[in-house]
Amino acid sequence: MCPMPSAEMTPASVHEPEPVRPVTAEPVQPTREDEVAAAGSELIGGPLGRRALLGTSWWTPVRIVVLVAVGMFALGLVQKAPCYHSAWFFGASSQYTKACYSDIPHLYQGRGFADHLVPYFDRLPDDMSGGMGYLEYPVLTGVFMEVASWLTPHSGTIQHQEQWYWFVNAALLMVCAVVIAVCVARTHRRRPWDGLLVALAPAVLLTATVNWDLLAVALTAAAMLMWARSRPVAFGVLLGLATAAKLYPVFLLGPLFVLCWRAGKWREFVQATISTVLAWVVVNLPVMMFAFQGWSKFYSFSHDRGVDFGSFWLIWAQNSSNPPSTGFVNTAATVLVLLCCLGIAALTFTAPRRPRFAQLAFLVVAAFILTNKVYSPQYVLWLVPLAVLARPKWRDFLIWQACELAYFMGIWMYLAYTTSGDAHKGLPTSGYQWAIVLHLVGTLYLCAVVVRDILMPERDVVRRAGDDDPSGGVLDGAEDVFVLGAAAHPPRHAAHFEGPQVDWGRPQPPSSESRSL
């Protein structure tokens, strides 16, 4: 991610400013600019009218988003009810045919929580863990699991305890889901209603309690909010904690690096990076020092794990007489994700306007997901808040979600097929491969739309409202100091675009209307 300067490099400040439409403080109403949102609003009375009195009711956008998020999460619990009552405990394939599987109740006993074993410090018996040896999750996720175990009554039958353990985790994860929705609603100050995309996301409803990923997603969303508020140290602390719960959040430092390079914001980037490292070390160092073998299990398991569900590598392996080895896939996946990151860096330096932080954050995490050797169904949670911030367009978001729903059903029906013996209930291998393809195509589609928005900023719904980079914090409205290629020339799209134009390289003056507020 280190392109060299070319002869065409020039500061953006030498260009003549584009026509400016001043940014007002009025929130953006999706029902006025998004045809899908407007059509959907008919269920609750239709789009908001021009004479609606905003800000005069207790029902603020953020409060509505919170209530919707809680309601949708509750529906997700109802969706898991068939498993809660029986399918987790009886029958090999019923939890798959009913599409209500969750790791949480199974790992209560399988990772020693029922026997009060301390994660990372106490070795797990092989007959309990299937030879895993130690808990295979990052430290902060392990702490989360242990706290839920403390809150679980260790009495009654093991089934009763596992039910309680899932319910306690579900309550804690619901808090994480609310935090995510609120952070997304508040990251773009003028777009609080975008939080409804997170709250109403079908994939969140179905996968929220499959595993513990919501913890890392909530910390990452909070970190994004802190960066949007120009608080790099708080951003770094939260990102470090998120990385201590799941690996993927650390990839956000890559987009931040190239954006701060283009804008010359090195001080803020260094503050964010140091804070990230320190927060991660504070969480991990005690376990690393006193239980290194248990601490390292997550990293050794991730490295040694073979090709698994949801990846294009699995399609290759299942259709080849000479499937790729784990070592080859590890190397190839690393090379592919690095190439994607180099492409994102080149896009950052050559785009006619500096890309928004959320756009690059989405692209880099999506690149990791698309090239990885495994895609568990709950990994979609990593992308939901980033997708909303990168492309808050209901049509595109719902297209992607439809593909993810197809994959969600596909993996459970495939597992039902493989665990039902001669009954062959569910989806055969060829059908599951098509579900993987749908997941890949849906994610690639959203990536393509985001890249188009970067190359054609007039298509970006956030910037069409007159903003520059509301999730960018110190990057918002900052001048460029390093650009390459096409970015060194005035953007040609301004000549034929009739929508709002913004001098993105300079802070925007307040309008007379906003000065009177």
C-alpha atoms as one frame of an Amber mdcrd trajectory, in Angstrom:
protein
   0.000   0.000   0.000   2.901   2.338  -0.797   2.483   3.830  -4.302   5.340
   6.070  -5.366   4.691   9.680  -6.400   4.413  10.373 -10.110   5.214  13.409
 -12.142   1.504  14.244 -12.137   1.374  14.638  -8.373   0.081  18.036  -7.315
  -1.748  19.436  -4.313  -5.513  19.539  -4.729  -5.530  23.111  -3.482  -4.292
  24.413  -6.841  -7.583  23.516  -8.511 -10.359  25.985  -8.875 -13.130  25.181
  -6.392 -16.274  23.589  -7.720 -19.617  25.302  -7.240 -20.679  24.943  -3.632
 -24.074  24.237  -2.201 -23.821  25.053   1.499 -24.477  22.200   3.876 -27.406
  22.799   6.211 -27.996  21.212   9.588 -31.267  19.603   8.492 -31.229  15.794
   8.783 -31.493  13.848   5.549 -34.882  12.142   5.170 -34.489   8.793   3.345
 -38.162   8.809   2.303 -37.485  11.954   0.275 -34.405  10.671  -1.564 -34.721
   6.873  -1.613 -37.557   5.321  -3.596 -37.374   2.004  -1.734 -37.472   3.741
   1.651 -40.404   5.840   0.451 -42.298   2.752  -0.708 -41.576   0.937   2.543
 -42.774   3.895   4.591 -46.282   3.294   3.256 -46.561   0.593   5.916 -46.423
   3.293   8.612 -48.301   6.126   6.928 -46.144   7.181   4.008 -43.117   9.459
   3.521 -42.475  12.370   5.844 -44.129  15.501   4.555 -42.506  18.853   3.921
 -44.417  20.479   6.779 -43.638  17.803   9.369 -42.473  19.254  12.686 -39.053
  17.701  13.273 -37.398  17.732  16.669 -40.622  18.434  18.564 -41.353  14.885
  19.742 -39.814  12.419  22.160 -39.610  10.029  19.211 -36.209  11.044  17.920
 -34.607   9.011  15.118 -32.083   7.388  17.469 -34.784   6.313  19.931 -36.854
   4.846  17.132 -33.793   3.000  15.831 -33.176   1.553  19.319 -36.752   0.317
  19.659 -36.706  -1.241  16.192 -33.364  -2.910  16.922 -34.696  -4.413  20.155
 -37.864  -5.578  18.409 -35.970  -7.228  15.561 -33.549  -8.868  17.980 -36.537
 -10.284  19.876 -37.855 -11.734  16.605 -34.474 -13.355  16.151 -34.867 -15.032
  19.537 -38.262 -16.329  18.453 -36.648 -17.738  15.306 -34.303 -19.757  17.551
 -37.178 -21.057  19.729 -37.496 -24.481  18.005 -33.849 -25.161  18.816 -34.097
 -23.694  22.313 -36.820 -26.140  23.256 -35.528 -29.286  21.587 -33.474 -29.206
  18.379 -30.165 -28.282  20.076 -30.467 -31.356  22.261 -32.315 -34.049  20.283
 -31.698 -35.279  16.746 -28.603 -34.903  14.612 -30.065 -32.687  11.897 -33.183
 -31.001  13.298 -31.273 -27.847  14.323 -30.226 -27.521  10.685 -33.562 -28.293
   9.045 -35.130 -25.646  11.306 -32.272 -23.214  10.534 -31.859 -22.267  14.199
 -28.370 -23.545  14.969 -26.152 -21.685  17.467 -22.628 -22.394  18.723 -23.422
 -20.909  22.121 -25.263 -23.766  23.884 -22.950 -26.426  22.426 -19.766 -24.703
  23.581 -21.045 -24.220  27.133 -20.097 -27.819  27.875 -17.722 -28.365  24.954
 -15.348 -25.595  26.118 -15.469 -26.332  29.818 -17.753 -23.585  31.115 -20.118
 -26.135  32.624 -17.178 -27.557  34.610 -15.838 -24.141  35.709 -12.639 -24.503
  33.674 -10.809 -21.213  33.181 -10.414 -20.294  29.499  -6.809 -20.379  28.200
  -5.408 -21.530  31.553  -7.121 -24.916  31.941  -6.596 -27.529  29.256  -9.812
 -29.030  27.901 -10.165 -32.828  27.945 -10.068 -34.242  24.419 -13.375 -36.084
  24.813 -15.018 -32.776  25.771 -13.535 -30.473  23.136 -13.008 -32.879  20.262
  -9.252 -32.504  20.623  -9.296 -28.684  20.556  -7.288 -28.482  23.773  -7.987
 -24.838  24.576 -10.608 -22.224  23.795 -10.094 -21.154  20.170 -11.390 -17.576
  20.512  -9.519 -14.277  21.055  -9.088 -13.161  24.646 -11.834 -10.541  24.922
 -14.387 -12.911  23.407 -13.250 -15.520  25.906 -13.817 -13.026  28.722 -17.295
 -12.338  27.362 -18.059 -16.064  27.320 -16.726 -16.501  30.844 -18.783 -13.599
  32.227 -21.901 -15.125  30.669 -20.975 -18.399  32.387 -20.768 -16.622  35.755
 -24.294 -15.304  35.206 -25.613 -18.747  34.286 -27.140 -20.875  37.083 -24.943
 -23.975  37.405 -27.747 -26.184  38.658 -30.256 -28.558  37.164 -29.749 -30.650
  34.055 -27.079 -29.811  31.510 -29.844 -28.975  29.030 -31.303 -26.470  31.483
 -27.865 -24.879  31.980 -27.219 -24.651  28.253 -30.579 -22.989  27.728 -29.744
 -20.453  30.424 -26.268 -19.891  28.986 -27.687 -19.122  25.549 -30.298 -16.805
  27.047 -27.734 -14.891  29.133 -25.485 -14.501  26.074 -28.479 -13.398  23.999
 -29.239 -10.639  26.526 -25.641  -9.402  26.429 -25.523  -9.615  22.649 -28.737
  -7.610  22.396 -26.920  -4.764  24.157 -24.200  -5.060  21.509 -26.815  -4.949
  18.727 -28.327  -1.768  20.165 -24.873  -0.179  20.467 -24.193  -0.949  16.801
 -27.483   0.577  15.639 -26.986   3.712  17.769 -23.386   4.201  16.651 -24.350
   3.911  12.980 -27.257   6.329  13.506 -24.907   8.874  15.112 -21.801   8.476
  12.937 -23.247  10.468  10.037 -24.753  13.411  11.916 -27.211  14.316   9.175
 -28.270  10.741   8.436 -29.586   9.256  11.707 -32.265   7.269   9.873 -29.567
   5.113   8.257 -29.474   3.294  11.578 -32.751   1.646  10.542 -30.856  -0.296
   7.883 -28.868  -1.963  10.667 -31.885  -2.411  12.937 -33.991  -3.984  10.181
 -31.260  -6.056   8.534 -32.589  -9.617   8.087 -29.100 -11.087   8.412 -28.710
  -9.510  11.854 -32.032 -10.981  12.962 -30.972 -14.481  11.904 -27.277 -14.566
  12.869 -27.030 -12.357  15.969 -26.963 -15.299  18.394 -25.182 -17.860  16.236
 -21.839 -16.860  17.786 -20.240 -13.991  19.715 -19.253 -11.769  16.756 -21.567
  -8.917  17.792 -19.117  -7.960  20.560 -16.335  -7.122  18.093 -18.822  -5.496
  15.694 -20.157  -3.235  18.473 -16.667  -2.146  19.517 -15.763  -1.462  15.879
 -18.926   0.589  15.338 -18.144   2.591  18.480 -14.599   3.141  17.214 -15.963
   4.438  13.894 -18.161   6.879  15.813 -15.186   8.145  17.812 -13.169   8.712
  14.645 -16.114  10.583  13.134 -16.036  12.835  16.224 -12.298  13.538  15.674
 -11.202  11.535  18.721  -8.333   9.380  17.419  -7.209   8.113  20.835 -10.686
   6.888  21.771 -10.948   5.371  18.299  -7.687   3.509  18.806  -8.633   2.186
  22.245 -11.954   0.844  20.968 -10.378  -0.603  17.831  -7.729  -2.331  19.945
 -10.444  -3.843  22.138 -12.358  -4.926  19.025  -9.214  -6.600  17.673  -8.841
  -8.368  21.024 -12.322  -9.813  20.401 -11.941 -10.633  16.683  -9.102 -10.213
  14.207 -10.815  -8.314  11.382 -11.119  -4.827  13.026  -7.363  -4.248  12.805
  -7.711  -4.064   9.013  -9.367  -0.648   9.408  -5.948   0.834  10.118  -5.009
   0.189   6.470  -7.664   2.473   4.946  -6.962   5.032   7.644  -3.271   4.978
   6.750  -3.783   5.788   3.062  -6.498   8.370   3.776  -4.323  10.166   6.332
  -1.442   9.995   3.847  -3.536  11.668   1.171  -4.749  14.330   3.620  -1.467
  14.700   5.550  -3.074  13.812   8.896  -0.123  11.863  10.267  -0.465  13.005
  13.868  -3.987  11.635  14.191  -3.048   8.374  12.483  -0.098   7.801  14.817
  -2.289   8.523  17.840  -4.903   6.050  16.625  -2.331   3.346  15.845  -0.486
   3.617  19.160  -3.784   3.575  21.074  -4.899   0.482  19.147  -1.710  -1.407
  19.933  -1.715  -0.432  23.603  -5.351  -1.427  24.113  -4.741  -4.788  22.453
  -1.609  -5.404  24.539  -3.336  -4.516  27.824  -6.006  -7.156  27.166  -3.729
  -9.858  25.762  -0.457  -9.514  27.684  -1.574 -11.073  31.010  -2.928 -14.167
  29.251   0.031 -14.279  26.893   2.495 -14.229  29.789   0.838 -16.807  32.052
  -1.027 -19.057  29.584   0.762 -18.707  26.268  -0.307 -22.084  24.908  -3.963
 -21.326  25.564  -3.616 -17.745  24.308  -2.010 -18.841  21.038  -4.708 -21.428
  20.290  -6.804 -18.923  18.311  -3.884 -18.093  16.024  -2.678 -21.684  15.560
  -6.235 -22.873  14.926  -6.805 -20.131  12.349  -3.563 -21.043  10.585  -4.031
 -24.827  10.656  -7.729 -24.860   9.834  -8.452 -26.372   6.455 -10.713 -25.065
   3.715 -14.147 -24.731   5.254 -17.695 -23.570   4.708 -18.674 -20.610   2.571
 -15.477 -19.925   0.632 -14.719 -20.233  -3.060 -11.812 -22.424  -1.948 -14.398
 -25.007  -0.845 -15.988 -25.032  -4.309 -12.546 -25.644  -5.761 -11.775 -28.415
  -3.249 -15.115 -30.168  -3.776 -14.764 -30.154  -7.569 -11.132 -31.153  -7.864
  -9.394 -34.497  -7.764  -6.367 -32.666  -6.363  -7.782 -30.150  -3.835  -5.522
 -27.325  -2.644  -3.570 -27.936   0.555  -4.054 -25.815   3.657  -0.581 -24.326
   3.250  -1.270 -23.301  -0.335  -4.625 -21.755   0.588  -3.063 -19.819   3.471
  -0.413 -18.368   1.175  -2.752 -17.729  -1.745  -5.414 -16.101   0.442  -2.779
 -13.827   1.983  -1.486 -12.811  -1.451  -5.007 -12.154  -2.720  -5.978  -9.960
   0.217  -2.710  -8.023  -0.082  -3.368  -7.441  -3.782  -6.855  -6.206  -2.912
  -5.358  -3.831  -0.349  -2.903  -2.510  -2.913  -5.792  -1.940  -5.292  -7.715
  -0.076  -2.576  -4.627   2.057  -1.899  -4.278   2.899  -5.589  -7.969   3.761
  -5.716  -7.537   6.044  -2.707  -4.722   8.074  -4.245  -6.182   8.329  -7.753
  -9.887   8.895  -7.022 -11.180  12.324  -8.103 -12.290  12.971  -4.515 -10.763
  11.439  -1.452 -12.839   8.330  -0.636 -14.867   8.313   2.539 -13.423   6.335
   5.451 -16.482   4.082   5.667 -16.195   3.216   1.972 -12.625   1.989   2.304
 -13.346   0.243   5.612 -16.113  -1.736   3.934 -13.950  -2.628   0.946 -11.003
  -3.898   2.970 -13.138  -6.057   5.293 -15.097  -7.370   2.296 -11.806  -8.251
   0.585 -10.755 -10.250   3.634 -14.088 -12.084   3.703 -14.096 -12.853  -0.023
 -10.557 -14.269  -0.049 -10.669 -16.093   3.285 -10.739 -19.902   3.482 -13.874
 -19.924   5.625 -17.083 -17.901   5.769 -19.264 -18.710   8.760 -22.832 -17.363
   8.409 -22.409 -14.865  11.253 -19.491 -13.160   9.473 -22.081 -11.094   7.620
 -22.382  -9.089  10.859 -18.897  -7.679  10.259 -20.070  -5.983   7.090 -23.565
  -4.765   8.020 -22.637  -1.471   9.785 -19.805  -0.789   7.335 -22.115  -1.412
   4.375 -24.708   0.992   5.781 -22.125   3.733   6.262 -20.484   3.077   2.896
 -23.632   2.829   0.768 -26.818   3.851   2.638 -29.075   2.956  -0.275 -31.970
   0.646   0.565 -32.134  -1.083  -2.825 -28.464  -2.105  -2.886 -28.473  -3.061
   0.774 -31.524  -5.304   0.352 -30.078  -6.977  -2.762 -27.000  -7.883  -0.762
 -29.091  -9.021   2.201 -31.178 -11.269  -0.056 -28.011 -13.011  -1.220 -26.889
 -13.444   2.384 -30.265 -14.898   3.359 -29.926 -17.427   0.554 -26.532 -18.401
   1.921 -27.891 -18.606   5.491 -30.524 -21.109   4.399 -28.087 -22.891   2.104
 -25.495 -23.748   4.738 -28.061 -25.148   7.190 -29.800 -27.182   4.495 -26.420
 -28.507   3.369 -25.546 -29.529   6.937 -28.975 -31.138   7.227 -28.180 -33.125
   4.081 -24.787 -34.271   5.356 -26.072 -35.253   8.831 -29.321 -36.988   7.853
 -27.746 -40.171   6.506 -29.690 -42.013   3.836 -32.695 -39.738   4.355 -30.834
 -36.981   2.453 -32.851 -34.138   3.935 -31.781 -30.738   2.724 -29.460 -29.413
   0.039 -26.850 -31.525  -1.784 -23.313 -30.342  -2.398 -24.054 -28.773  -5.797
 -26.930 -26.757  -4.332 -24.761 -25.517  -1.475 -22.114 -24.399  -3.937 -24.700
 -22.220  -5.661 -25.535 -20.704  -2.260 -21.844 -19.853  -1.849 -21.834 -18.264
  -5.305 -24.833 -16.117  -4.351 -23.027 -14.915  -1.231 -19.917 -14.074  -3.253
 -21.879 -12.330  -6.017 -23.938 -10.294  -3.543 -20.836  -9.078  -1.714 -19.004
  -8.336  -4.959 -22.028  -6.392  -6.202 -21.981  -4.135  -3.146 -18.213  -3.704
  -3.504 -18.668  -2.699  -7.148 -21.284  -0.105  -6.243 -19.019   1.376  -3.558
 -16.074   1.517  -5.978 -18.335   3.238  -8.531 -19.284   5.812  -5.885 -15.600
   6.476  -5.252 -14.804   6.915  -8.937 -18.019   8.892  -9.587 -18.655  10.867
  -6.382 -21.861  12.342  -7.803 -23.404   8.860  -7.430 -22.566   8.705  -3.712
 -25.819   9.290  -1.811 -23.942  10.728   1.179 -22.126  13.313  -0.894 -25.163
  14.132  -3.010 -26.688  15.545   0.169 -23.780  18.015   0.324 -21.465  16.307
   2.812 -17.823  15.381   2.277 -16.909  12.589   4.704 -19.087  12.689   7.828
 -17.430   9.517   9.162 -13.955  10.899   8.431 -13.426  13.066  11.506 -10.301
  15.127  10.871 -10.446  14.012   7.229 -13.827  15.656   6.674 -13.279  18.716
   4.487  -9.480  18.466   4.748  -7.257  19.509   1.853  -5.291  16.877  -0.024
  -1.493  16.944   0.125  -0.726  13.805  -1.889  -2.589  12.595  -4.974  -1.722
  10.587  -8.063  -2.916  10.161 -11.622  -6.469  11.279 -12.313  -6.766  12.886
  -8.895  -4.176  15.445  -9.961  -6.641  16.922 -12.478  -9.949  18.702 -11.961
 -12.825  16.178 -11.787 -14.518  15.996 -15.172 -17.828  14.778 -13.753 -18.679
  18.298 -12.569 -19.395  19.416 -16.110 -22.474  17.240 -16.578 -23.770  16.651
 -13.080 -26.763  18.793 -12.112 -26.942  17.768  -8.443 -25.213  19.429  -5.474
 -21.535  20.176  -5.883 -19.208  20.531  -2.926 -15.726  21.977  -2.721 -14.568
  18.867  -0.921 -11.063  20.179  -0.298 -12.151  23.098   1.894 -14.461  23.434
   4.888 -17.916  24.575   3.821 -19.255  27.951   5.032 -22.530  27.788   6.946
 -25.620  28.996   5.166 -27.739  31.855   6.458 -30.307  29.279   7.521 -27.801
  27.277   9.578 -26.391  30.458  11.171 -29.833  31.302  12.455 -30.290  27.977
  14.247
